[in-house]
Amino acid sequence: MEWAQVPDAAAFRAFRQRCQDGGWQRDRGGLAISLQLPAPGCAVHQLKCRIDVPDVPAETMYDVLHDSEYRREWDSNIIDTHDIAQVAANADVGYYACECRGPRGGVVLALVCKYPPRKDLVRAVCLLTGYLVHSTGPNSCSLTYLAQVDPKVAGLPRVLISCHSRFPLCFPAFDQMLKKLHKACVQYPAWKQQHNVNMKPWLHPEQNKLPMLALSELALQRAASLENIDESSLAEEESMGGPGCLFPW
């Protein structure tokens, strides 16, 4: 089992470079999407999308992406999300479960850390996921979303991630998601004025009251080790055993 590490400046620079690399395969209506073939030995494609937001400053977009309390207000797919612990001044570990409508109907996905399996959830494998917010003016920004995730839902990865022939299907899904995020950003300043207006631990680490968790208590679990696991049939009291899983958001 490989031990987890807090991403350093070099890791962030590498992620930013991947977001800024060109090669957009589809660019329509302010939404650009590209699909990159997986590296040898990996079955999961990398999906990247970018949207230009003309009426939201970068600072607001950044706050919305970090505010887990506000996410419950605008993310209609969310089932549960909460922070678990902090492993450094700028790194937290959290729980996120959402509903994903795939070919077999409503399916629940969960990105988890140190949580036992639940028979009503499917544990996704997240190799890399993140956002890059770039200011394009005092009241405008662009948002790039980079993801390499296997949702472990039957049929879904092949349809939306690994199949070039159905690549255009990504547009409606991401267009809807980003429009929802855009609307949430527009409404956020008014909402935040009524909800702990000065509380932003993602900007002010001293406000973070989460318990500290030693990195020795976390370990990375690679996709290959989860390839044949379907947690939807496991009993809730069963546990994967060993250290918890850390997914690098």
TAHU-V444276 format. One record per helix or strand. SS is the DSSP state (H for helix, E for strand). FROM is the first residue (numbers start at 1). TO is the last residue. Records with the same first field share a line. If there is no record, write none. Layout:
BEGIN
SS=FROM-TO + FROM-TO
END
This chain:
BEGIN
E=2-3 + 26-28 + 31-36 + 46-53 + 78-88 + 91-102 + 105-111 + 122-123 + 125-137 + 140-150 + 212-212 + 218-220 + 244-245
H=9-20 + 58-66 + 68-74 + 156-161 + 164-166 + 169-193 + 205-207 + 215-217 + 223-226 + 231-233
END
